[in-house]
Amino acid sequence: MSNVAIQITTPPEGAPAARHSKSFFMPTVTPPLPTLDGPKGLLTAQNEQDLGFRIMMGQLDLVRALAVDTSIVASMVDAIWDAMGAKDKVDKAVAVIFHEGAWLRVGSLPEAHYPSKKAEKAAREKSHEQYAALVRRKLNTIQTLISELRSYSANGMDDTLFSSVVREELRQKLSEVLPYDFILNRAAEQFRVNCKELSMRCRDLLKFICEEVRIPRAKAEGIISGNWTSPKLIPALLLSGGYELKLFPPAAMKKLRLGITQRQKAILEAASTGEAPAAEILAAWSIFMRVDRDIEKCAGIFAGANVRLVEQQVNHYRFSDLDVVRSAANMGLARAVYRFAPEKGFRFSTMAITWLRVSIHRDLADQEMVRLPEGMHKHMRDLKDALRETPNASIDALVEATNLKTDEVRNLIHLVGKPTSIDSSFQEGGSNEVDGLHEMLADTNNDFVSDVEEDSTRDYVKETLGSVLDDRELFVLVNRYGIGDVHEKTLAEMAELMKLSKERVRQLEIQAIGKIRDSEFAGVLLEMWGDL
C-alpha cells in the first residue's frame, strides 16, 4: 500500500478501533479538487485518492438527500435485496458499509497467514458471510424506519417532531451504506424526475434575478445559497447586488420584489407535494444538485487526465471502427471512476486498464467485430462448453476444465460470457447459443409489413418515446438510431449538431435508453424497434 493510502487509513484521534484489518477511514474534511497542468496534465497519486474519496463522500451525500422520499429509498433497498439474491451476492449490491467506526469494502479479507488455498478460500467465504450479515442488518433497520415514517404520514403526522426525529435517524442509517453505483444512479435519476418541477421553478427564480439585477449566475447562486424561499433573500440581494441595484427606481424595485416573492411561492408549492416538509425537500434538493455537479466535475477531471490511457488502448484495435472502440473505452473509463477504491493505495490506471479492456471486448463482441488470433476460436469453444455445464464457474474452475492459462481465460471470458446488450447471446433452458435479445426484435430486412403499418408503428413509437424522454434525449435517440425518416448520425455528427462533446452525447444516449428500459413501454418498444 502506498504512503498516501496509509495516511488516509490511519484512524482519526478518538475513533474506535475497527475489528476488521482491511477497514479504512474517510477523510474528516472534503479533499480539494486538483487542477490539471494543461490539457495533457496528469494526476499524482495523492490527487487520484483525493478525487476518489471526494466522489465517495459525494455519493454518501446523495444517499442522505434521498431520505426525504421514502418511496425512492424503499425502491433502492429492494434493488439491493434483489442484487444480493438468495446467495448474498453483495459485490453487485453495495460498495462499502460503515461498521464499528470504520468503513468496510465488499470482498475485503482479514490479513493473516493461510497454510493453503483451501484455508484461504474458507476464510474468504466466512468473511463474505459476515459482510452479508452486516448488510442485511442495516437494510432491515432502514426498512423499519421507512415503515415508521409511512405510518406517521398515514396519520397526518408527517410534519411533527416525531417524524423529524425518525427521518433524521433514517438519514443517518442511509449514510452507513453506499449502494452499488448502478443502484445508486437509478435512485438518483428517479429523484431528479420527482424534483423536475421544483428544479424548473428554482431555475426560473435564478434566471429572473440574474436578468433583473444583471449579476452572474455564480454570484446569484452564492446569494441564494440554498435559501430559495427565505424572506431574507431580498435583503441579501440588496446588500450584494452592487451599485446598480441601489439606483433602482421605486417602481423597478417593486417589480423586483414582486417577481421574487411570486417565484418563491411557486417553489414552495412545488416542494409541498412530497411527503416530507417543504423546507426539508428544498434543503435535500439543493444538497443533491450541488453534490451531483461536484461528482460530475470529479469524473470529468479523471477523464481528462486519462485521455492518453484511453487512446493507448484504442490503438490496439485499429482493425475495428475506432469511434466504436473509443466510445466503449470511455464507457469503461466511466465505470472505473465509480469503482475506484482509493483506500487500497493503487494508482487509478491499474484498475482503469482492466475496465477499458472489458468494456471494449464486450462492445466489439456484441457487434461481432473482434478478430481473434489463430487458435483462439477453439479456446472459446472450450470455454463455452465449460460454461454451458457450469454457468457460474469461477476463473480457477474454468482454467482446470479447459487446461488454459489463467490470463487466457480472463481475456476470453468477456467474449463468451453473458452480455446484456441487445446484440448479446444468452443460454437458458430450451435456447441455443445464438439466441439473444436481438431475436426478439423485428427483422428490418423483411418487406411484408405494409407502408401504412410502418407509418403507424413509427408514429406510435415516436409518441411513446416522447412521453418517456425529455426533448434533448428524444432528439439524441431519434438521430442516433435513425427513427422514422431521420438519417442515422454518428456521435461526431451529433456532437457537432448539438454543440456538445461526443462523450456528453453518448451519456445522453445511454440515459435515454435506460429510461426506456425502466418504463412501462419497454416490452412494446423492444418488439417494435425493428420497424423503425
N, C-alpha and C positions, 0 to 999 in steps of 0.2 A: 504493500500500500504506500502511496506517495506521502510525503511530509504534509502536504496540504490536507489530504484526507484524514491523517492522524490528528491534525489540529482541529478539524471540524468535528470529528467524532469524540473528542475529549469532552466529558460531561461538564456543563457549567457548574459553578460553585453552588453547593447546596442541593444539587439534583440527586435523586435517589439512584443507587447503583442498579443497573439492569442485570437480570439473571442471564440473559442470552448474550453470548460473546460476540455475536455479529450485529448487535444493536448499534444505533447511531443517534446523534442529536442534531436537530435543526439549528441553524444559526439563531441567535437571540434577536438580531435585527436583520431587516431585509438587505441582502447583499446589493452592492451598487451595480448599475448597468455599465458594462465595459464599452469602450469606444474603439472601433477598428481604425487602424492607421492606414486609411485609404481603401480603395476597392479590393486590394489584394492583401489586406491586413489579416493577421492570424490571431487566434486566441491563445493565451497562455493556459496552463493547467489550472491556475487559480481562477482565471476568467471563466473557464468552462464550468468549474464547480460552482462558482457564484451564480452563473446563469441556471445551472441545473437545480440548485436549491431555490432560486428565485421562482422558477416555474413550479416546483413542488409546493412551495408556500402559497403561490397564487392559486393553484388548484385547490388547496385546502380552504382558501378564502371563498372560492366559488362554491364549494360544498356547503360551507357555513351559510352563505347567502341563500341557498336553496331551502333553508329551514322555514322560510315564510310560506312555502307552498307544500303542504303535506302530500298532495297527490303526486307531485313530481318526486318527492323523497321516497314515497311508497313504491312508485314505479322503479326507481333506481335500486332500492333494496331488493325488489322482486327480480330485477335483472341480475343482481349479484348472486341471489339464490339460484337462479336458473343457470348461470355460468358455472357455479360450483357443482350443481347436479348431485346425484346420489353418491358419487365417489369423491366429493370435496375437492374438485379441481380449482383450487384457489388462485392458480397462476394467471387465469384469464378472468378473474373476478375482482381481486383487489391488488393494489400495488404495494402499499405499506400500511401498517397499523401502529397505533400508539399503545404501548404496554409497559407498565411499571416505570414510568418516567423517561422512556426512550422509544425510538421507532424501530420496528422490525420490518424487513423486506421479505416478501414471499420467496421461498426457496433457500433461505439462509440456513446454514448448518453449523451447529456448535463446533468450535475448534477443539480438536482432540486427535490423538494418535489412534488410528484404527488398524488392527492387526491384519485385516483382509478386506477385500472389496465387499464381501458379503456383510461384514460387520458395519462398514460404512453405509451400505445400502439400507440396512436395518435402522441405523441411526437417522438417516435421511427421511425414511418413511415415518419414524417416530416424530421427528421434528415437524414434518408436514402435517401429521395428525394434530399435534399441539397447536400449530398455527391455525389450522382449520377450526379447531375448537374455540380459539380466541375470537376468530371472525364470527362464528355462529353466535357466540355470547353477545358480542357487540351489536349484531344485527337484530337479535331478539330484544335487546334493550331499546333500540331505535324504534322498532315496531310497536313496542308497548307505549312509548311516548307519543307516537303518531295516533294511537287509539285514544289516549287521554285527550289530546288536542281536538280530535274529531268529536269526542263526547262533549267537551266544553262548547264547541261550535254548535252542536245539535241543540244544546240547552240555552243558546243565546249568551254564552259566557266567553265568547272569543276575544273580547276586549277588556278582560279583567286581569287583576294581579295574578290570579291562579294560572291562567293560560299563558301569561307573560313569563312566569317562572318555568313552566313546563317547556315553552318554546326555547327559552334560553338554555335549558338542560339538553333539549334536542340538538340545538346548535353546537353545544359542547361535545356531545356524543358523536355527532356527524364529523366533527373535526378530528376524531381519532381514527377515522377510516378513510383512506384515499382509494376510491374505486379505480378499476382498470380504465385506461384512458378512453376506450370505446364507450364504456358505460357512462362515464362522466360527461363525455362530449354529447351523448344523446340527451342526457338530462339537462345539460346547459342549453342545448338547442331548443328544448321544449320550454324552458324558462324564457328564452328570447321571444318565442312565439307568444307565450302568455302575456308578456310585457310589451308587445308590439305597439299597442295603443298608448301605453304610458310613455314609451320611448319616443313616439311621434310627437306627443304633447310637449315633452321636455325639449326636444329639438326645436319645436316651434317657439318656445319661450326663449331659448338661447339665440335663435336666429333673429327674433324680434329685438332683443337687447343689443345685439351686435349692429343691426341696421340702424336702430334709432339713436344709439349713443355713439356709434362709429368707433367701436373698440374691437380689437382682435378676438377671435373665438377663444383662444387660450386664456386671455385675461378675463373674459366673461365667465368661463368655467371656473376660474380661480375665485372670482367674486361670489358666484353661486355656491361653490364648494359643497355640493350635495344638498343644500338647504333650498330645495325647489319651491316649497310652499311657505317658507318663513316670512313673516311680516317685516323682518329686518333686512330683507333683500333690497328693498328700495333705498333705505338709508345707507346700506353698504355700497350700493351703486353710486349714490350721490358723493360718497367720500372717495371713491376710486375712479370715477368717470372722467376726470380731467377738467380742464377749464371750459371746454365746450358745453358740458352739461350744466355748469354753473351759469352759463349765459342763456340757457333755455328760457324763452318767454313763458308766462304762466299757462297759456293755452297748450303749448307743446308739452310742458311738464305734466299737465293734467292728462293729456293724451297718453303720455308715457306711463303714468301711474295706473290709469285705467287699463291699458293694454297688458301690463304686467299682472295686475290682480285678476283680470279675466282669464289669462292663461294659467295662472296659479290655481284658479278654481277648476279649470278643465283638467289639470294634472291631478288634483285631489280627487276628482270624480273618477278618473281612470284608475287611480290607486286604491279606490274604495271598493272595487269589485272583487278583491281577493278575500281569503279567509282571515288573514292577519290584519291588524290595524294599518291604516293607510301610511302612517309615519314609518312603521317597520318595513312595509313593502318598498317605500321610496328609498329608505336607507339601504336595504338589501340590493335594490336595483342599481343604485349609484355605485356601491362597492363592486357589484358584479361587473358592471360595464367598465369601471376603471381597471379592475384586475384582468378582465378579459383582454383589454387593449395591451396591458403590460405583458401578458403571456405571449400574445402575438408578436410584440416587439422583440421579446427574448428569442422566440423561434426564428424571427427574421434575422437577428444577429448570428445565430447558429448557422442558418442557411447561407448568409453572406460570407461567413468565414470558411465555409466548406465547399464553395463553388468549384475549386480546383479538384477537390476529392471526388465530387460528382463527375466532373469531366474526365478525370483519370479512369473511372470505372466505365463511363460511357464509351470511351475509346476502345475498350476491349470487345465491343460488339459492333464493329464497323460493318459487319455483314448484314446488319438489320437497319431498319428505319431509325436513324439517330434521334429524331423527335420523339418517337415512341419510347425508345430506351431512356432518353433524358427525362421524360415525364415520369416513367416508372421509378427512375433513380431518385427524383425529387420526392416522390411519394415515400420511398424508403427512408430518405433523409428526415422527412417529417415524422415518420414513425419512430426513428431513432431519437429524435429530440425529446419526445414524450416518454420514451422508455429508458432514457439515460439515468443511470444510478450514480449520482455524483459522490456519494459517501464511500464508494468502493475504491476510489482513487485512480481509476483508469482514465486514459485520455478518451475524449468523445469519439475520435476517429476509429479507435479499436472496436467499438461496438457498431459504429455507423457503417463501416465497410460491410459487415455481415448483413445488416438490414438493406443496404443498397443492392447487394448481390441477390438476396432473397426476393426483393421486390422486382428486380429486372428479370430474373429467371421465371418467376411466376407469370409476369405480364407477357413475356415472349412465349412461354409455353402455352398460355391461353390463346395466343394468336398464331400458334403453330409456326413460329419464326426462328426457333432455336436450331442451329446446325451443330449436332454433336460430333465429336471426334470418332474416328473409326473404332468400332468395338464397344462403344458406349450404349448402343441400342440394345445389345444383348444384356448388358448390365441393368438397363432399365427394365427389360422384360423380367429378369430375375427378381428385381425389387418389386415389380407389380405382382408377381406370383406370391412373393413372401407377404406383401401387404394384403393380398386377397385372402390368404389363410389367416393372418393375424393383423387386422386393420390398425390396431393401436400399438403395434410393436415398437419398442424403443430402438434407438440407433444401435446400441450394442447387440440387441437381438437380431436386427437386420444384418449386421456385419457377420454374425455367426451363421445366419441362414443362407447368406449369399456368397460367403467366402470373399467378400470385397474388403478393401481397406476402409477405415473409418472416414477418411477425407472423401473418398469416392461416394460413399453412402450419403454423407452430408451434402455434397454437391448435387447429387441426383435426386434426393428425396423430394425437393421442391418441384421437380419436373414430373414426378409420378404421384404426387400427393393428391389432396382433395381441395383444389382452389374453389372459391365461391363466386367467381365472376360468371357472367352469362355464358362464356365460352368454356366453362370448366367441365370436367368429367366427374362422375360420381359412381360409386359402386354400392348398390343396395340390393336387397333381395329381389330377384326377378329382373335385374337390369344387367346390361353388359358394359364393357369398359368405355364404350363411346357414347353411352347415354349421358346427357347433361342438360343444363338449363336451356341450352340452345335448341334442344329437341322440343321444348315446349313452345317455342316461338313460331310464328307463321313464316313460311318459306317465301322470301321475296321474289324468287325465280318462278313461282307458279303464276300462271296467267288466267286461271279460271275465275278469279274474282272480277266482277263487272266494275265498270268505271263508277257507277252510282254507289256501289257498296264501298269502293275505295274512298270516294269523297265523304261518304257518311262516316266511315271509320276515322278518317283523318280529322274531320270536324269534331267528332266526339272526343278523340284523344287530345286535341288542342284545348278544347273546353275543359276537359278533366284536368289536364296539366295546369291550366290557368287557375283552377280552384285550389291546387296544392302548392304551387310555387309563386314567388313574387315575380315582378316584371323582369328583373335582371336575370334571375335563374331560368325563367322561361325562355328568354332571348338566347341565353347561352345554350340551353338544351336543344332548342329548335334549330339553331345554326350549326351546332356541333354534329348533330345526327341527321341533318337534312330532313326534318319532319315537314310533311306537306310538300309544297313546291319549292321549298328553300334549298339552295345548293349547300351541300355539306362543306364545312370550313375546317381548316386546321387550327391548332392552338395559336400559331403565329398570326394567322389571318384574324382570328378573334381578338387577340391581344391588340393588334393594330386598329381594329374596328372600334373596340371599346376603350382604347387608350389605357389599358391595364397591362400588367406583366402576364406572361404566359402562365406562370405559376398561380397567379390570382384567378385567372380564367379556369384553370384546372380545378382549383379549390371550389369555385362556384359550381362547376360541373358535378363534382363529387357530392357537394352539398345538396344539389338538386336531386340527384339520383337517390341519395339517402332519404330525402323527404318522400320521394315516390315509393320507395320500398316500405317505409313506415306508414304509408297512407292506406286508407280503406280500398283504394282503387288499384293496389299493387298487382293483384292477380289478373284483373281485367286488362291492365295496360301491358303486362308481360305477354298475354295471349295475342294482343293486337299489335305489338311492337313491330312485327314483321310486315304489317300492312302500311307502315308509314312511308 
